[in-house]
Amino acid sequence: MQKPTPPNLDELVSSIISALPGGLQALKHDTEKNLHAALRAALAKMNLVTREEFDVQQAVLSRSRAKLEELEKKVEALEKKLAPNKT
C-alpha cells in the first residue's frame, strides 16, 4: 500500500512538468509518473519522519521539559531548606 503523496511533492512535480520544453510535455503522464517515483525514492533514502511522528515527539519533549522544570524547582526548594542547617 502506497502512502499518499504530500501536496508539496505534487506541486514540485507540476512545476517541473510545466518547465519542460513543448515536445517533452507530450510525454507528460510518463514524465510525471517517473518524477513522482524518483522523488519518493529520494525522500525515502533521507530517513525522514512523518508529521505525526514529529508531533508525538514534540509533545513528549514538551512534557519532559515541564517535568524537568518542576523537578528543578523542587531541588531548589530542598536546597534552600538544607542551606541554613549546614552552618
N, C-alpha and C positions, 0 to 999 in steps of 0.2 A: 504494500500500500504506500503510495507516494504522499509525502507531506504537501500541504497546499503551498503554492508559490507565494512568497511575500510580495505585496504590491510594489515595493521598490524594485524588485527584480524585474517585474513586468514593465515598469517604467524604463528601466535601463535597457532592456531588450528592445522596446519600442523606439527609444531614441537612437539606438544603434541601427535598427532596421530603416528608420527614416533617413539616416545619413548615408545609406548605401546608394551607389550610383543606380540610375534608372534600370539598366539591364539586369542588375542583381535583385532588384525589387520584384522581378517576375518570379524569383525563387524564394519569395518572402516566407512562405509556410515552412519550407525545409530549413531555411536560414534561421528562422525564429525558433524552430524546434531544436536545432543544433546549438544555438546560443543558450537556450534555457538549460540544456543538458550540460554544456560546458561550464556555465556559471554555477549550477547546482554542485557539480563535481568540485569546482574550485572552492566554493564555500564550505563544502563538507570536509575538505582537507584542512581547513583553518581551525577545526576543533572549537567552533563557536557554541554558545549555549542558547537555548530558546529564551524568548522574553519571559515566559512563565517561570523557567528555572532561575533567571536573573531576579525576578520579582520575589521569589521564595527566598533566595539567598539574601536579598536586600532586607526582607522582613526579619530573618534570623539575625542578621548583623545589627539591625535596629534594636531588637530585644536584648541582644548580648551587650550592646553599648549601654542601654538603660540599666541593665543588671550590674554592669561594671561600675557605673556612676553611683548606684545605690550602695554597692559594697565599699566603694571608696569613702563615701560619707560615713558609713558605719565604722570603718577603720579609723577615720579621723576622729570620730566621737570617742572611740575607745582609747585612742592615743591621748586625747585631752583628759580623759578620766584618770589615766595612769600617770600622766606627767607630774601632777602635784605629789603623788605618792613616792616618786623617785628621790625627792630631796630629804 
